[in-house]
Amino acid sequence: MLDALQEHPDCHLIYISTGGAMYGDIPEGIANEERCIKPKSYYSAGKAALEHFASAFANQTTAPVTIIRPSNVYGPGQPYRPGFGIIPAAFYALMKDQAFPVWGDGGAVRDYLYIEDLVDLCMLALDHRPTDSPVLMHAASATGIRLDALLEEIEYVAGKKVIRDITASHSVDVSRVVLGNDEAHRRLGWSPVTSLPDGLAQTWAWFSEHYA
């Protein structure tokens, strides 16, 4: 794809990477874009490699490149897939009266971003070609929440108790990572507008319609 883009220097490449998986554990505070990445999985290492390819393309051409690292994106339209996405997995377990697997003690901290907020950022990025390419921005809520607290929010929205199946965590699991969004706000004036309770309510409504 990058070879093909050599023939289209006016094309603005926006690469959707990954967020929390890049940084490894962040015991406290919020990670900004300048923080060194420390991938713990082959998945996040692969995403990092692709970022470097996109950056190399930007550095050897005049083409604009924007790299967006989303945190944990959720919302209506995200189907249930085993092993992918805590929120759809929890909703699916509720719909089917199944146990929800919890890896560890429920203390893992993440930040969650509603899908429409991510789309808004992507649309803003499309309309703003960077002159200092490559540009790196986080798409994140900048607000962390423990897994057990997230499940409580899900229970409140659904009106049902999540049956937890507690099991040991994996060596590649990250215990805490929260991303900041200052760069997207500074460059594009973007901030997420959908609260977690509102986003969960809209997601549960979609799940209730499609998985009942």
C-alpha positions, 0 to 999 in steps of 0.5 A: 500500500505504501508503494502505491501511495508513492504515486499519490502524494496528495493522499492523506494517510490516516493509520488507525493503530492501537493504544493501551497495548503499546505501552505496557503497564503504567502504574499511575498517571496518564500516558501521552504520545511522548511516552516510550512504547513497551509492547507486551504482546506480538499483536502490539509489537506488530502495530508498532512495526506498522507505525514505523513503516508509516512514519518512514513513508512520511519521512521519505516523501512529502505525503501527510501521515496521521497515526491515531492510537485508540484506547478501548473502543466500544459501541453499537454495531460491535459484534460479539467475538470470543476473546475480543472486547470486554464490553460486548463479551460482558453484554453477550454473557448477560444476554445468554445467561453465561458466566463472564471470564475475569482474568485476574482480580478485576483490578485491571484499569483501562479507559474506554472510548465510544465509537462515535467519538472516535469517528468524529476524531477521524473525520476531523483528521481527514479535514486537517492535513498535517504539515509536520508529518507524521503526526501521532494522536491518542483517541481516548477518554483519559479516564480510567476505570477498574474492570470490576467497576466497569462490570458494575456499570454494565449491571446497572445499565442491563438491570442484571448481575454479571456472573463472574468466572474468575481465573488467573491472568496471562503474562501478556496482560496489562494491569493498568494503562490510561491514555491522554488526549491532549494532542488531539485536543490541541491540534483539532479541538477534539474531546470525547463527548459521550460519557461511559454510562450513556455509551453503555446504555446505547450499546446495551440497547443495540445488543438487546435488539440484535442478540435477544 
